[in-house]
Amino acid sequence: MAVDCKADAGVFVPVVDHGKCEGKNDCVRVCPYDVFEVTRIRDADFKNLALLSRFKVAVHGMKTAYTPRSEQCQACGMCVAACPEKAITLSRRSS
């Protein structure tokens, strides 16, 4: 898949707002670098959410996106554009 990437791999990382994410897999489907996976939200992440966000996550099956291969991200922005909840942003990786 030809993608107009904005950065070398690992310069930027996708950041998922677990309080907004509904685990719909759009990010998984569009990412040409296999950065994402949708799985059950980790207990610590769930506990850190506000009450209303916890309810939302529970209603959506306790699923959320994670970025286990974030070092492969090349900041193409396809995940940001595809996320219907606007739960993904790109952030410069801190050194």
N, CA, C and O atoms as a GROMACS GRO file, in nm:
protein
  380
    1MET      N    1   0.085  -0.117   0.000
    1MET     CA    2   0.000   0.000   0.000
    1MET      C    3   0.090   0.124   0.000
    1MET      O    4   0.176   0.138   0.087
    2ALA      N    5   0.072   0.211  -0.094
    2ALA     CA    6   0.149   0.335  -0.100
    2ALA      C    7   0.084   0.439  -0.008
    2ALA      O    8  -0.035   0.468  -0.020
    3VAL      N    9   0.164   0.492   0.082
    3VAL     CA   10   0.115   0.588   0.179
    3VAL      C   11   0.210   0.706   0.184
    3VAL      O   12   0.332   0.689   0.184
    4ASP      N   13   0.154   0.827   0.188
    4ASP     CA   14   0.235   0.948   0.200
    4ASP      C   15   0.265   0.972   0.347
    4ASP      O   16   0.186   1.036   0.418
    5CYS      N   17   0.379   0.922   0.392
    5CYS     CA   18   0.414   0.932   0.534
    5CYS      C   19   0.488   1.062   0.561
    5CYS      O   20   0.555   1.117   0.474
    6LYS      N   21   0.473   1.109   0.683
    6LYS     CA   22   0.529   1.238   0.720
    6LYS      C   23   0.658   1.227   0.800
    6LYS      O   24   0.726   1.328   0.819
    7ALA      N   25   0.692   1.109   0.847
    7ALA     CA   26   0.809   1.097   0.934
    7ALA      C   27   0.869   0.958   0.924
    7ALA      O   28   0.805   0.863   0.878
    8ASP      N   29   0.993   0.948   0.968
    8ASP     CA   30   1.056   0.817   0.979
    8ASP      C   31   0.987   0.740   1.090
    8ASP      O   32   0.929   0.798   1.182
    9ALA      N   33   0.995   0.609   1.082
    9ALA     CA   34   0.935   0.524   1.185
    9ALA      C   35   0.990   0.560   1.323
    9ALA      O   36   1.110   0.578   1.340
   10GLY      N   37   0.899   0.568   1.420
   10GLY     CA   38   0.939   0.591   1.558
   10GLY      C   39   0.952   0.736   1.601
   10GLY      O   40   0.970   0.762   1.720
   11VAL      N   41   0.943   0.831   1.510
   11VAL     CA   42   0.953   0.972   1.548
   11VAL      C   43   0.824   1.017   1.617
   11VAL      O   44   0.828   1.090   1.716
   12PHE      N   45   0.711   0.973   1.565
   12PHE     CA   46   0.581   1.002   1.624
   12PHE      C   47   0.517   0.872   1.670
   12PHE      O   48   0.546   0.765   1.616
   13VAL      N   49   0.430   0.882   1.769
   13VAL     CA   50   0.355   0.766   1.816
   13VAL      C   51   0.207   0.803   1.825
   13VAL      O   52   0.173   0.916   1.860
   14PRO      N   53   0.120   0.709   1.793
   14PRO     CA   54  -0.022   0.734   1.812
   14PRO      C   55  -0.056   0.719   1.960
   14PRO      O   56  -0.008   0.628   2.028
   15VAL      N   57  -0.140   0.811   2.009
   15VAL     CA   58  -0.184   0.809   2.148
   15VAL      C   59  -0.335   0.789   2.147
   15VAL      O   60  -0.408   0.865   2.083
   16VAL      N   61  -0.381   0.687   2.218
   16VAL     CA   62  -0.524   0.653   2.222
   16VAL      C   63  -0.584   0.704   2.353
   16VAL      O   64  -0.533   0.674   2.461
   17ASP      N   65  -0.692   0.779   2.342
   17ASP     CA   66  -0.770   0.822   2.459
   17ASP      C   67  -0.869   0.708   2.488
   17ASP      O   68  -0.970   0.695   2.419
   18HIS      N   69  -0.840   0.628   2.590
   18HIS     CA   70  -0.922   0.512   2.620
   18HIS      C   71  -1.062   0.549   2.666
   18HIS      O   72  -1.154   0.466   2.660
   19GLY      N   73  -1.081   0.671   2.710
   19GLY     CA   74  -1.213   0.718   2.749
   19GLY      C   75  -1.302   0.747   2.630
   19GLY      O   76  -1.425   0.750   2.643
   20LYS      N   77  -1.243   0.768   2.514
   20LYS     CA   78  -1.320   0.795   2.392
   20LYS      C   79  -1.330   0.671   2.302
   20LYS      O   80  -1.430   0.652   2.233
   21CYS      N   81  -1.227   0.588   2.303
   21CYS     CA   82  -1.220   0.473   2.213
   21CYS      C   83  -1.334   0.375   2.239
   21CYS      O   84  -1.361   0.340   2.354
   22GLU      N   85  -1.399   0.331   2.131
   22GLU     CA   86  -1.506   0.232   2.141
   22GLU      C   87  -1.465   0.097   2.083
   22GLU      O   88  -1.548   0.008   2.068
   23GLY      N   89  -1.338   0.080   2.052
   23GLY     CA   90  -1.286  -0.049   2.006
   23GLY      C   91  -1.346  -0.098   1.875
   23GLY      O   92  -1.369  -0.218   1.860
   24LYS      N   93  -1.371  -0.008   1.782
   24LYS     CA   94  -1.436  -0.045   1.656
   24LYS      C   95  -1.342  -0.102   1.550
   24LYS      O   96  -1.387  -0.148   1.446
   25ASN      N   97  -1.212  -0.100   1.576
   25ASN     CA   98  -1.111  -0.158   1.486
   25ASN      C   99  -1.080  -0.077   1.361
   25ASN      O  100  -1.005  -0.125   1.276
   26ASP      N  101  -1.134   0.043   1.346
   26ASP     CA  102  -1.105   0.122   1.226
   26ASP      C  103  -0.955   0.149   1.215
   26ASP      O  104  -0.899   0.144   1.105
   27CYS      N  105  -0.890   0.177   1.327
   27CYS     CA  106  -0.746   0.204   1.326
   27CYS      C  107  -0.668   0.080   1.282
   27CYS      O  108  -0.572   0.090   1.206
   28VAL      N  109  -0.710  -0.036   1.328
   28VAL     CA  110  -0.645  -0.161   1.291
   28VAL      C  111  -0.656  -0.182   1.140
   28VAL      O  112  -0.558  -0.220   1.075
   29ARG      N  113  -0.773  -0.159   1.086
   29ARG     CA  114  -0.797  -0.182   0.943
   29ARG      C  115  -0.718  -0.088   0.852
   29ARG      O  116  -0.670  -0.130   0.747
   30VAL      N  117  -0.703   0.038   0.892
   30VAL     CA  118  -0.640   0.134   0.801
   30VAL      C  119  -0.490   0.149   0.818
   30VAL      O  120  -0.423   0.198   0.727
   31CYS      N  121  -0.435   0.108   0.931
   31CYS     CA  122  -0.291   0.130   0.957
   31CYS      C  123  -0.205   0.041   0.867
   31CYS      O  124  -0.211  -0.081   0.876
   32PRO      N  125  -0.124   0.104   0.780
   32PRO     CA  126  -0.040   0.024   0.691
   32PRO      C  127   0.084  -0.033   0.761
   32PRO      O  128   0.160  -0.109   0.700
   33TYR      N  129   0.106   0.002   0.888
   33TYR     CA  130   0.226  -0.040   0.960
   33TYR      C  131   0.196  -0.135   1.076
   33TYR      O  132   0.285  -0.165   1.156
   34ASP      N  133   0.071  -0.182   1.087
   34ASP     CA  134   0.032  -0.281   1.186
   34ASP      C  135   0.066  -0.236   1.329
   34ASP      O  136   0.116  -0.314   1.410
   35VAL      N  137   0.038  -0.110   1.358
   35VAL     CA  138   0.070  -0.051   1.489
   35VAL      C  139  -0.033  -0.089   1.595
   35VAL      O  140   0.002  -0.104   1.712
   36PHE      N  141  -0.158  -0.104   1.556
   36PHE     CA  142  -0.269  -0.117   1.652
   36PHE      C  143  -0.318  -0.259   1.673
   36PHE      O  144  -0.300  -0.347   1.589
   37GLU      N  145  -0.380  -0.278   1.789
   37GLU     CA  146  -0.461  -0.395   1.815
   37GLU      C  147  -0.573  -0.351   1.909
   37GLU      O  148  -0.554  -0.262   1.992
   38VAL      N  149  -0.688  -0.413   1.895
   38VAL     CA  150  -0.800  -0.384   1.984
   38VAL      C  151  -0.817  -0.506   2.074
   38VAL      O  152  -0.827  -0.619   2.027
   39THR      N  153  -0.822  -0.480   2.202
   39THR     CA  154  -0.830  -0.587   2.301
   39THR      C  155  -0.903  -0.535   2.425
   39THR      O  156  -0.943  -0.419   2.430
   40ARG      N  157  -0.919  -0.620   2.522
   40ARG     CA  158  -0.983  -0.580   2.648
   40ARG      C  159  -0.898  -0.472   2.715
   40ARG      O  160  -0.775  -0.482   2.720
   41ILE      N  161  -0.964  -0.370   2.766
   41ILE     CA  162  -0.893  -0.261   2.833
   41ILE      C  163  -0.824  -0.315   2.959
   41ILE      O  164  -0.881  -0.395   3.033
   42ARG      N  165  -0.703  -0.271   2.981
   42ARG     CA  166  -0.628  -0.312   3.100
   42ARG      C  167  -0.694  -0.254   3.224
   42ARG      O  168  -0.747  -0.143   3.221
   43ASP      N  169  -0.690  -0.329   3.333
   43ASP     CA  170  -0.754  -0.286   3.458
   43ASP      C  171  -0.705  -0.148   3.502
   43ASP      O  172  -0.786  -0.064   3.541
   44ALA      N  173  -0.576  -0.125   3.496
   44ALA     CA  174  -0.521   0.005   3.540
   44ALA      C  175  -0.573   0.119   3.454
   44ALA      O  176  -0.605   0.226   3.505
   45ASP      N  177  -0.583   0.097   3.323
   45ASP     CA  178  -0.635   0.201   3.233
   45ASP      C  179  -0.783   0.226   3.262
   45ASP      O  180  -0.827   0.341   3.261
   46PHE      N  181  -0.858   0.121   3.287
   46PHE     CA  182  -1.000   0.134   3.317
   46PHE      C  183  -1.020   0.213   3.447
   46PHE      O  184  -1.106   0.301   3.454
   47LYS      N  185  -0.941   0.181   3.549
   47LYS     CA  186  -0.954   0.248   3.679
   47LYS      C  187  -0.919   0.397   3.670
   47LYS      O  188  -0.968   0.476   3.750
   48ASN      N  189  -0.836   0.435   3.575
   48ASN     CA  190  -0.796   0.575   3.561
   48ASN      C  191  -0.899   0.659   3.486
   48ASN      O  192  -0.886   0.781   3.479
   49LEU      N  193  -1.001   0.596   3.431
   49LEU     CA  194  -1.104   0.670   3.357
   49LEU      C  195  -1.204   0.735   3.452
   49LEU      O  196  -1.227   0.686   3.563
   50ALA      N  197  -1.262   0.844   3.407
   50ALA     CA  198  -1.372   0.907   3.480
   50ALA      C  199  -1.493   0.813   3.477
   50ALA      O  200  -1.501   0.725   3.391
   51LEU      N  201  -1.584   0.832   3.568
   51LEU     CA  202  -1.700   0.743   3.581
   51LEU      C  203  -1.779   0.729   3.450
   51LEU      O  204  -1.812   0.618   3.410
   52LEU      N  205  -1.808   0.840   3.386
   52LEU     CA  206  -1.884   0.835   3.261
   52LEU      C  207  -1.807   0.759   3.153
   52LEU      O  208  -1.867   0.684   3.076
   53SER      N  209  -1.677   0.778   3.146
   53SER     CA  210  -1.594   0.706   3.048
   53SER      C  211  -1.592   0.557   3.078
   53SER      O  212  -1.592   0.475   2.986
   54ARG      N  213  -1.588   0.521   3.206
   54ARG     CA  214  -1.594   0.378   3.242
   54ARG      C  215  -1.723   0.315   3.193
   54ARG      O  216  -1.723   0.205   3.138
   55PHE      N  217  -1.833   0.388   3.212
   55PHE     CA  218  -1.962   0.338   3.166
   55PHE      C  219  -1.961   0.318   3.014
   55PHE      O  220  -2.008   0.216   2.964
   56LYS      N  221  -1.908   0.416   2.942
   56LYS     CA  222  -1.902   0.408   2.796
   56LYS      C  223  -1.819   0.288   2.752
   56LYS      O  224  -1.860   0.213   2.663
   57VAL      N  225  -1.703   0.270   2.813
   57VAL     CA  226  -1.617   0.156   2.778
   57VAL      C  227  -1.689   0.025   2.807
   57VAL      O  228  -1.681  -0.069   2.728
   58ALA      N  229  -1.757   0.016   2.920
   58ALA     CA  230  -1.830  -0.106   2.955
   58ALA      C  231  -1.939  -0.136   2.853
   58ALA      O  232  -1.956  -0.251   2.812
   59VAL      N  233  -2.012  -0.034   2.813
   59VAL     CA  234  -2.120  -0.051   2.715
   59VAL      C  235  -2.064  -0.103   2.581
   59VAL      O  236  -2.133  -0.175   2.509
   60HIS      N  237  -1.943  -0.066   2.550
   60HIS     CA  238  -1.880  -0.107   2.423
   60HIS      C  239  -1.793  -0.231   2.439
   60HIS      O  240  -1.700  -0.253   2.362
   61GLY      N  241  -1.824  -0.313   2.539
   61GLY     CA  242  -1.762  -0.444   2.551
   61GLY      C  243  -1.624  -0.446   2.614
   61GLY      O  244  -1.551  -0.544   2.601
   62MET      N  245  -1.587  -0.338   2.685
   62MET     CA  246  -1.458  -0.331   2.753
   62MET      C  247  -1.341  -0.342   2.655
   62MET      O  248  -1.233  -0.388   2.692
   63LYS      N  249  -1.361  -0.300   2.531
   63LYS     CA  250  -1.257  -0.305   2.428
   63LYS      C  251  -1.200  -0.166   2.405
   63LYS      O  252  -1.270  -0.066   2.417
   64THR      N  253  -1.071  -0.162   2.373
   64THR     CA  254  -1.005  -0.037   2.339
   64THR      C  255  -0.885  -0.068   2.251
   64THR      O  256  -0.838  -0.182   2.244
   65ALA      N  257  -0.835   0.034   2.184
   65ALA     CA  258  -0.717   0.017   2.099
   65ALA      C  259  -0.591   0.040   2.181
   65ALA      O  260  -0.585   0.127   2.268
   66TYR      N  261  -0.490  -0.040   2.151
   66TYR     CA  262  -0.356  -0.023   2.206
   66TYR      C  263  -0.257  -0.020   2.090
   66TYR      O  264  -0.289  -0.060   1.978
   67THR      N  265  -0.138   0.028   2.118
   67THR     CA  266  -0.036   0.045   2.014
   67THR      C  267   0.090  -0.034   2.048
   67THR      O  268   0.194   0.026   2.079
   68PRO      N  269   0.084  -0.167   2.044
   68PRO     CA  270   0.199  -0.247   2.084
   68PRO      C  271   0.319  -0.234   1.989
   68PRO      O  272   0.431  -0.270   2.024
   69ARG      N  273   0.294  -0.185   1.870
   69ARG     CA  274   0.403  -0.169   1.773
   69ARG      C  275   0.416  -0.021   1.732
   69ARG      O  276   0.434   0.011   1.615
   70SER      N  277   0.408   0.067   1.832
   70SER     CA  278   0.412   0.211   1.806
   70SER      C  279   0.542   0.256   1.740
   70SER      O  280   0.544   0.357   1.669
   71GLU      N  281   0.649   0.182   1.760
   71GLU     CA  282   0.778   0.219   1.699
   71GLU      C  283   0.774   0.207   1.547
   71GLU      O  284   0.864   0.258   1.479
   72GLN      N  285   0.673   0.141   1.492
   72GLN     CA  286   0.658   0.126   1.347
   72GLN      C  287   0.581   0.243   1.284
   72GLN      O  288   0.577   0.255   1.162
   73CYS      N  289   0.519   0.327   1.367
   73CYS     CA  290   0.437   0.438   1.316
   73CYS      C  291   0.522   0.535   1.235
   73CYS      O  292   0.631   0.574   1.276
   74GLN      N  293   0.469   0.574   1.118
   74GLN     CA  294   0.536   0.671   1.032
   74GLN      C  295   0.452   0.797   1.013
   74GLN      O  296   0.472   0.871   0.917
   75ALA      N  297   0.360   0.820   1.104
   75ALA     CA  298   0.279   0.944   1.110
   75ALA      C  299   0.203   0.974   0.982
   75ALA      O  300   0.195   1.089   0.940
   76CYS      N  301   0.148   0.871   0.919
   76CYS     CA  302   0.068   0.895   0.798
   76CYS      C  303  -0.065   0.960   0.832
   76CYS      O  304  -0.126   1.026   0.747
   77GLY      N  305  -0.112   0.941   0.957
   77GLY     CA  306  -0.237   1.003   1.001
   77GLY      C  307  -0.363   0.929   0.961
   77GLY      O  308  -0.474   0.978   0.986
   78MET      N  309  -0.349   0.813   0.899
   78MET     CA  310  -0.468   0.739   0.857
   78MET      C  311  -0.554   0.696   0.976
   78MET      O  312  -0.676   0.692   0.966
   79CYS      N  313  -0.490   0.663   1.086
   79CYS     CA  314  -0.564   0.622   1.206
   79CYS      C  315  -0.644   0.738   1.263
   79CYS      O  316  -0.759   0.723   1.304
   80VAL      N  317  -0.582   0.854   1.265
   80VAL     CA  318  -0.649   0.974   1.318
   80VAL      C  319  -0.773   1.004   1.235
   80VAL      O  320  -0.879   1.032   1.290
   81ALA      N  321  -0.759   0.999   1.103
   81ALA     CA  322  -0.871   1.028   1.014
   81ALA      C  323  -0.980   0.922   1.022
   81ALA      O  324  -1.098   0.953   1.008
   82ALA      N  325  -0.942   0.796   1.046
   82ALA     CA  326  -1.039   0.687   1.044
   82ALA      C  327  -1.117   0.672   1.174
   82ALA      O  328  -1.225   0.613   1.174
   83CYS      N  329  -1.065   0.722   1.284
   83CYS     CA  330  -1.129   0.700   1.414
   83CYS      C  331  -1.257   0.783   1.427
   83CYS      O  332  -1.251   0.906   1.430
   84PRO      N  333  -1.373   0.716   1.434
   84PRO     CA  334  -1.499   0.791   1.443
   84PRO      C  335  -1.517   0.866   1.574
   84PRO      O  336  -1.595   0.961   1.581
   85GLU      N  337  -1.446   0.824   1.679
   85GLU     CA  338  -1.458   0.890   1.809
   85GLU      C  339  -1.354   1.000   1.829
   85GLU      O  340  -1.354   1.067   1.932
   86LYS      N  341  -1.264   1.017   1.733
   86LYS     CA  342  -1.154   1.114   1.746
   86LYS      C  343  -1.072   1.084   1.872
   86LYS      O  344  -1.033   1.174   1.947
   87ALA      N  345  -1.046   0.954   1.893
   87ALA     CA  346  -0.975   0.909   2.013
   87ALA      C  347  -0.824   0.896   1.992
   87ALA      O  348  -0.752   0.863   2.086
   88ILE      N  349  -0.774   0.922   1.871
   88ILE     CA  350  -0.633   0.903   1.842
   88ILE      C  351  -0.569   1.035   1.800
   88ILE      O  352  -0.623   1.110   1.718
   89THR      N  353  -0.453   1.063   1.859
   89THR     CA  354  -0.371   1.176   1.819
   89THR      C  355  -0.229   1.123   1.794
   89THR      O  356  -0.192   1.015   1.840
   90LEU      N  357  -0.153   1.202   1.720
   90LEU     CA  358  -0.012   1.168   1.698
   90LEU      C  359   0.072   1.262   1.784
   90LEU      O  360   0.048   1.383   1.787
   91SER      N  361   0.168   1.205   1.852
   91SER     CA  362   0.254   1.282   1.940
   91SER      C  363   0.399   1.249   1.911
   91SER      O  364   0.434   1.134   1.884
   92ARG      N  365   0.484   1.350   1.917
   92ARG     CA  366   0.627   1.327   1.897
   92ARG      C  367   0.678   1.241   2.013
   92ARG      O  368   0.651   1.269   2.130
   93ARG      N  369   0.751   1.138   1.978
   93ARG     CA  370   0.806   1.048   2.080
   93ARG      C  371   0.910   1.124   2.164
   93ARG      O  372   0.999   1.190   2.109
   94SER      N  373   0.897   1.114   2.294
   94SER     CA  374   0.994   1.178   2.380
   94SER      C  375   1.119   1.091   2.388
   94SER      O  376   1.110   0.968   2.381
   95SER      N  377   1.234   1.155   2.402
   95SER     CA  378   1.358   1.077   2.402
   95SER      C  379   1.389   1.018   2.535
   95SER      O  380   1.491   0.950   2.550
   0.00000   0.00000   0.00000
